[in-house]
Amino acid sequence: MVISAQERLADVMAAVVEVAAESGESGTYTAEVARTLTAVVGKVGARIAVEAEVRGFRSGWSEAMELAAGAPESGAEVLRMPSSSEE
């Protein structure tokens, strides 16, 4: 099962909120806890964004290579734009 980037970030946020709530209930929520939780969300969010960009690049690159190779089952139609000298 593949988890989407949005679902992964939602899971991380839910865990952070849970930790913050438990820390608050126990009286141990401090500025340091807040900074740490913020750093966790930032790092995980950045990692998720990079992975999504790489995955998007890979799929786009694969589609471009299929089109360049003339693969008939690629499902994309290539239309050439006329250059200004062809108009």
Summary of the structure (lengths in Angstrom):
residues: 87
radius of gyration: 22.6
end to end distance: 50.3
largest distance: 73.3
contacts: 162
relative contact order: 0.09
helix: 74%
strand: 0%
